[in-house]
Amino acid sequence: MKTFGVVALIIISFLTLVWFFMLRAPSPEVVCEHIVAISVEEAGDRSPNAVNALVDQLRLTCTREKRTKLRLRGKYHYAEYAKCVMRANTLTEAEGC
């Protein structure tokens, strides 16, 4: 009985570590806020009205798009995608994810 408890503890610990390092990902809202921040930064001091329209459009569609990606591709692929986007410093890098 004691051996079973030790084996169960090892398996649970392993699965927890796998989840923590592989499946833990930023939420769609956090990913979208990062994309918005990159977009505003790249837009710079161009037309403020155009930048505001871009931000509004991104906020409307981005979260829904990311939730759909999570649902269709699964948590593992979404986690890889979200981590890649969060590492990106430009829109070009984010698009490459």
Salt bridges, closest charged atoms under 4 A:
GLU29 OE2 - ARG67 NH2 2.11
GLU33 OE2 - ARG59 NE 3.32
GLU65 OE2 - LYS66 NZ 3.25
